[in-house]
Amino acid sequence: MRLQKYLAHAGVASRRAAEELIVRGQVRVNGKVVRELGTSVEERDNVAVDGKIVRLPTKHTYIVLHKPLGVVTTMRDPEGRRTVGDLLPKGLPRIVPVGRLDYDTSGVLLLTNDGELAHVLTHPRFGVEKTYRAVVKGKLSAGELDRLRRGMHVETFRASGAQVKVVASPPDRTVLDITIHEGRNRQVRRMLEAVGHPVRELRRLRFGPIALGALAPGRTRPATARELVRLRELVR
């Protein structure tokens, strides 16, 4: 197994983040620093990150969190801000967030030590759907909604067409549900700004088969049996 995949399976970080740890020299295999991404390891090898031994889990854990506003999507923060790790129940095995939600975005977040699943859920190639409830300034015209649905250029990339449903349209704002497949950095905010309607509030309602439902901000729950079946279907 490649070293970055081993680290992802062990729940240390996503595969991409694990590659960064390796390149920075933070990973040792059998006592030696390894910086080459193609390095292969076996289960009997001694793998350590920043001096701490890393082992493959014997059982995977899947926790669903309603991330509140003002919380960082990391397990630790050097600036001392509140993190999603602070919201987890005690006694859980080592798990990490799957993807990210911005500091000023709330909603459903999955944390797990299943690195292969995390890779599938976050890699653009697999096109896992993400649905957001957005409250934006002003009313969107038919032409602006069409731009969002057809796809559009946003700064340095082209966003694919989104599914858009207007939920409510009070006098000074619009509430809409928008579903995307890519999940680039602040993509929903950037798309809506590009059509002239800055986001006032943003909450993720669904991530793949995981729905936020009635889960209160800051609370967690285990993934349901039905959700786990659908998650495992993604990695087949």
Stockholm file with secondary structure:
# STOCKHOLM 1.0

chainA/1-236         MRLQKYLAHAGVASRRAAEELIVRGQVRVNGKVVRELGTSVEERDNVAVDGKIVRLPTKHTYIVLHKPLGVVTTMRDPEGRRTVGDLLPKGLPRIVPVGRLDYDTSGVLLLTNDGELAHVLTHPRFGVEKTYRAVVKGKLSAGELDRLRRGMHVETFRASGAQVKVVASPPDRTVLDITIHEGRNRQVRRMLEAVGHPVRELRRLRFGPIALGALAPGRTRPATARELVRLRELVR
#=GR chainA/1-236 SS CBHHHHHHHTTSSCHHHHHHHHHTTCEEETTEECCCTTCBCCTTSCEEETTEEECCCSSCCEEEEEECTTCBSSSCCTTCCCBGGGGSCTTCCSCEESSCCCTTCEEEEEEESCHHHHHHHHCGGGCCCEEEEEEEESCCCHHHHHHHHHCEEETTEEECCCEEEEEECCTTEEEEEEEESSCCTTHHHHHHHHTTCCEEEEEEEEETTEECTTCCTTCEEECCHHHHHHHHHHTC
#=GC SS_cons         CBHHHHHHHTTSSCHHHHHHHHHTTCEEETTEECCCTTCBCCTTSCEEETTEEECCCSSCCEEEEEECTTCBSSSCCTTCCCBGGGGSCTTCCSCEESSCCCTTCEEEEEEESCHHHHHHHHCGGGCCCEEEEEEEESCCCHHHHHHHHHCEEETTEEECCCEEEEEECCTTEEEEEEEESSCCTTHHHHHHHHTTCCEEEEEEEEETTEECTTCCTTCEEECCHHHHHHHHHHTC
//
